Amino acid sequence: MNRSASTQRYWRSMNDLEKTPEFQDLLLKEFPGGPEEAWTSTSRRGFLQVMGASLALGSAAACRFKEEHILPLKERDESRIPGRPKFYASAMELDGWAQPILVACYDGRPTKVDGNALHAESNGASTVWAQAGILGLYDPDRSRGVARIGGGAESDATWAEFEEFTKSHFRELKTRQGEGLAVIAGASRSPAFRRSAAAFRKFFPRATWTTWESAGSGAEEAGCRAAFGKPVRPRYLLADARVIVALDDDFLYARPDATRLAREFAARRKPEGGAWMNRLYSVEPVFTVTGAAADHRVPLRRAQVGALLALLEAGLVAKGLRHPQAAEVANSAPRLDAPGLAAHIAAMADDLLAHRGAAVILAGAAQPAEVHARAQRLNTLLDATGKTVEYLAVEEPDASETPVAALAQSLNEGKVGTLVVLGGNPAYDAPADLGLGAALAKASVKIHLGLYRDETAKKCDWHLPQAHFLETWSDGLAPDGSHLIGQPMIEPIWGGRSAIELLSLLTGNARAGMDLVREGIAGAEDAWRKAVHDGFLAGSAATAEAVEPRSLPSAVFDEALLAAAPPNGALELNFAPCPKVWDGRFANNGWLQELPDPIAKITWGNVALVSYATAHDLGIANEEMIRVECGGRSLEIVACTVPGAADGQLTMHLGYGRRDAGHVAGLDDDAVEAIGFDSYALRGTAGLWSAIGARVSGTGVTYKIASTQDHHMIDEVGLQGRADRVEDLVRETGLEEFRTGKQGETFAKRAADFWDKDDSLFEEHRVEGEYKWGMAIDLSTCTGCSACTIACQAENNIPVVGREQVLKGREMHWIRMDRYFQGDAANPLAVHQPVTCQQCELAPCESVCPVAATVHSSEGLNDMVYNRCIGTRYCSNNCPYKVRRFNFLNYRQDTWQAGNEVLKMAANPEVTVRSRGVMEKCTFCVQRIQGARVQSKLENRKIGGDEVKTACQQVCPTQSIAFGDLNDPNSVVSKAHANNRAYSLLAELNNKPRNRFLARIRNPHPLLALPMVGAEDQHG
Amino acid sequence: MVGEGPGGGSQTVQDPRMTLFQFPKWTDGLRPLLGIAAVLTPTYIVALFVYGASAETLQVGYAPEQPIPFSHALHAGKLGMDCRYCHNTVESADVAAIPALATCMNCHKSILPTAKISPKLKPLHDAWAGGQPVRWVKVHDLPEFTYFSHAPHLKAGVSCVECHGRVDQMERVQTVQPLSMSWCLDCHRNPESRLRPREHVFDLGWTTDQDRNLLGARLRQEYGLNPRTDCSTCHR
């Protein structure tokens, strides 16, 4: 590919690097394909006719206020104040593990989910799925009641009818001890669920139980069993880890305890005051959040990761690590060719040995058990046990459970009379070679419990609405082993019931969810109430087990799999749960569909991620539809060339191409086209995470990928100017340069950062208020997880615009996560930068508004007044950071459609809901500032310097965002602004933004050069 | 211009600039009405704006009929009940909540709508028995893009009477102030004449011999008041 000569260090995409025509288009027009094109087909006369008619018909009714009504409660207790939120602790389960959350409820309905600060797993932060959970609760496409499904028709039924049916049917089954009864459920470590399942299986001893979790993997626990001979799982402690090696493990994002791991990792990324920094090596097939945060990254195919571990082990033995199987390890080291690999392995080995006891190796869920076993054994040999990793006991895998393949076989052989599906969507996400969807039809009676009438429901006889986690009592196990309690925030909107309630019903002993959960808490009422209040049972965290490494069989490698450039037909096909919709369960969640994924910034769909070299070899282009064949199955999907991908492989995210998800993700019944491509169609039992033997052929058809990576850029003139003045948007350097370089700790400062307001040529009139709000974002700790984007969307009623509008650059996120690459396109460095409204003291947007709809408050906020805005968009035109969002259409229209009233409940009542034609932007969560102000007035005090937490700040797992009062010299944000690493974006424009960024510091190994310009090249 | 056309016959070729102003033939009949339209159209537009801008709910004196004919003059005035007995959240929350039906029943479970007492009480007991909420009509209605919080105003010494008038003398609640943005700003810029000592905030009939402005100035300093006029104070 061509690299145009450019003085620009950072680039956002290949379009940017090559200055393609598409890129120029986006650069010159903030909203490409805009209204200019729409008018060419209408004549001037036609325009006047339309305008004239609407003026005459224009009724002034919209100007008049209608009567409003107040409906007070019949009985209201003193603690319930209308309009005041109440906060309740709860738990949210994903893939078997639960997160502690705190839910804000207004007037009896939950509106915002955050982390439960009382519990160490979250410390107040939460994941994108917890944030988006609210929209899932109020999804109008959720199943609204019991249904009988048959012959392609659905007819509504009631729980009473179902209970009537179960009485006779399951009583009959009981006489046969449950012969012919099969249950398939998701993996859940919830104690109540385990108890219910055990009771059910005891009641029906001959029934079969199948656990199927499409994004779950038992490899880590299997590896530990092999390595230690006892059932344990690792729990990583990164607080004191100096060297971290992540082998295909996106631990900063995708692990159940990612929130805690990210926090611990980030705590050691701040080099102030001589504090030590950790060093992260990441080996992965495509860029992930962890890879972007890593100091060194090696792109390798999934099959090659095990070989790298073997080479690393051999390298450690060669450098003197005492190893019980040293000779075997040295002899079985494979041959692996990859650019720079030997140097990286040498550096890793050097680092791991130099920091024994403070180093750790992690392996990801997609790696086979052998790799996990070897990695854990190496951890114990490196004295990591008890220091950077501990091992917690788990249950032995239940040998009496029926694997999903056996269940499919039983179904096909007609041995299953009654099938119960407890949540989950096996017809959609079970391995394609099992044909579970078709096999389901062979059971005589099929009962489905689910949130939606999805692909599986359509194949069943009875569909039962499931209660959402915010509607029901539940419990769960947190990754640290503690017992979490989930309480309902609202009555089940559609009369749903939870899985544990259904199981108790089927055994003829229907019990309420609360009783089933209560059983798990020993002790009196006080202990129970405290557990419910806190959200967890204090002191229930698991304690570490002692482990001894066992000898492992030698690793055997298929040299063909390790070849540098596998030909077409032998390509590696990798699957990964989507960073947004996970395994497809969140596909109908508009917020998650529209969230740009952290690396490729793709929205509304999935792609086949492939490297530039491989795409070139295969003869396929970016955004070209390709046909992928593997294992006798095929799929047409769009190819997307990305930097940093390993050669010879394609990676696809799961969870798309759904046909019965809902009006957001795809609904055949209503001719709603499916979003994305169903990668499950290619996924077979043999290669659940990685399959070999894929063949790719181009189709020549172009498919536009809705990616936001080139949106909202600084324009061409600005780019040139910047390159000339070397004022970079993202400033970073290595730790050595930071400590001992020419400019040392002030490397991030440029001339403009030293300007003071007294240097101004003209008199700046600013009103100073009691508080001076400011924000600081630390790029060294930000991992780019984008939880801030979703939290802001939930808090501020930001609309979802859909794929077509995203293609025009009209996504509405108030805080966007910019991602820049640096260096060689085959393996670049990546850095993330969240950009909000900079709340400039001399805002360019304020001076150009013709109606004064955006004015400066006395406390430094740039106020956006929606009711004054007439939509000239001059403010957005003038904003150099492009942080203003315009409501081109009435994006709330779907809320007013019949049947969608429940969507209105998701809105935060503290923030105005905007309609068509008004500009909006980040307000530094002014509603929270106002709330704190009212509280402070009632209590006769000032607002504390750190008291107000913006939504983005609250959710950030690494606590990268600091917000508060700059007038208070002790607040976190004041200290951040005074930090040597602090700089403003485009300071030379003299906007005086109240938001500062702290430059990113990387910690490369002295032996490895980073493709980064050193500090000496920066002049300021 | 006249020229030879393709069919051999002569045809008139129009100056292209003239075709822009050719109206369809059927509009000829409308020409006499042009004069009338010239007079009526501006009248219509003005009437439209006057009608649109004069929402009934925004007029001073708006006194809608309520489902239960509750009389503040009787309860707050004659019986001397404190505002906060029913509007109990006003000092700590944004809204001075309309009380729950149970608050009414605290007394009215003993005061029944017999012919002797009052037939007006019947809707109250019907509502309590029926279990449906009472649909009170909102009298002091601010637009939804405006956020107002009662608690800090009361804490500052602004009495109910300043905005709501002598509610304790109203048979039916009506608005006495425009509640417009300029009216709010007038007080925010010059609160002195509207302030009173905190202990008298709920004493709607309170008067004083002192000069209100001087008293207000003193209270402003004592309470440390600095009412903001930033847009984000109310609009978010």
Chai-1 contact restraints between the chains, C-beta under 6 A:
chainA,res_idxA,chainB,res_idxB,connection_type,confidence,min_distance_angstrom,max_distance_angstrom,comment,restraint_id
A,A60,B,L48,contact,1.0,0.0,6.0,A-B,restraint_1
A,A60,B,Y51,contact,1.0,0.0,6.0,A-B,restraint_2
A,A60,B,G52,contact,1.0,0.0,6.0,A-B,restraint_3
A,C63,B,G52,contact,1.0,0.0,6.0,A-B,restraint_4
A,R64,B,A55,contact,1.0,0.0,6.0,A-B,restraint_5
A,F65,B,A55,contact,1.0,0.0,6.0,A-B,restraint_6
A,F65,B,T57,contact,1.0,0.0,6.0,A-B,restraint_7
A,E67,B,V137,contact,1.0,0.0,6.0,A-B,restraint_8
A,E68,B,K138,contact,1.0,0.0,6.0,A-B,restraint_9
A,E68,B,D141,contact,1.0,0.0,6.0,A-B,restraint_10
A,H69,B,R135,contact,1.0,0.0,6.0,A-B,restraint_11
A,I70,B,I98,contact,1.0,0.0,6.0,A-B,restraint_12
A,I70,B,W136,contact,1.0,0.0,6.0,A-B,restraint_13
A,I70,B,K138,contact,1.0,0.0,6.0,A-B,restraint_14
A,L71,B,P133,contact,1.0,0.0,6.0,A-B,restraint_15
A,P72,B,I98,contact,1.0,0.0,6.0,A-B,restraint_16
A,P72,B,A100,contact,1.0,0.0,6.0,A-B,restraint_17
A,L73,B,A100,contact,1.0,0.0,6.0,A-B,restraint_18
A,K74,B,L101,contact,1.0,0.0,6.0,A-B,restraint_19
A,E75,B,A100,contact,1.0,0.0,6.0,A-B,restraint_20
A,E75,B,A102,contact,1.0,0.0,6.0,A-B,restraint_21
A,R76,B,A100,contact,1.0,0.0,6.0,A-B,restraint_22
A,I81,B,T89,contact,1.0,0.0,6.0,A-B,restraint_23
A,I81,B,A93,contact,1.0,0.0,6.0,A-B,restraint_24
A,P82,B,V95,contact,1.0,0.0,6.0,A-B,restraint_25
A,P82,B,A97,contact,1.0,0.0,6.0,A-B,restraint_26
A,G83,B,D94,contact,1.0,0.0,6.0,A-B,restraint_27
A,G83,B,V95,contact,1.0,0.0,6.0,A-B,restraint_28
A,R84,B,A93,contact,1.0,0.0,6.0,A-B,restraint_29
A,V855,B,C231,contact,1.0,0.0,6.0,A-B,restraint_30
A,S857,B,D230,contact,1.0,0.0,6.0,A-B,restraint_31
A,S857,B,S232,contact,1.0,0.0,6.0,A-B,restraint_32
A,S858,B,D230,contact,1.0,0.0,6.0,A-B,restraint_33
A,L861,B,S232,contact,1.0,0.0,6.0,A-B,restraint_34
A,D863,B,C231,contact,1.0,0.0,6.0,A-B,restraint_35
A,D863,B,S232,contact,1.0,0.0,6.0,A-B,restraint_36
A,V865,B,C231,contact,1.0,0.0,6.0,A-B,restraint_37
A,V865,B,H235,contact,1.0,0.0,6.0,A-B,restraint_38
A,Y866,B,F145,contact,1.0,0.0,6.0,A-B,restraint_39
A,N867,B,F145,contact,1.0,0.0,6.0,A-B,restraint_40
A,T912,B,F145,contact,1.0,0.0,6.0,A-B,restraint_41
A,V926,B,S232,contact,1.0,0.0,6.0,A-B,restraint_42
A,V926,B,R236,contact,1.0,0.0,6.0,A-B,restraint_43
A,Q927,B,R236,contact,1.0,0.0,6.0,A-B,restraint_44
A,V934,B,S149,contact,1.0,0.0,6.0,A-B,restraint_45
A,V934,B,A151,contact,1.0,0.0,6.0,A-B,restraint_46
A,V934,B,P152,contact,1.0,0.0,6.0,A-B,restraint_47
A,K937,B,P152,contact,1.0,0.0,6.0,A-B,restraint_48
A,K937,B,K155,contact,1.0,0.0,6.0,A-B,restraint_49
A,L938,B,A151,contact,1.0,0.0,6.0,A-B,restraint_50
A,L938,B,K155,contact,1.0,0.0,6.0,A-B,restraint_51
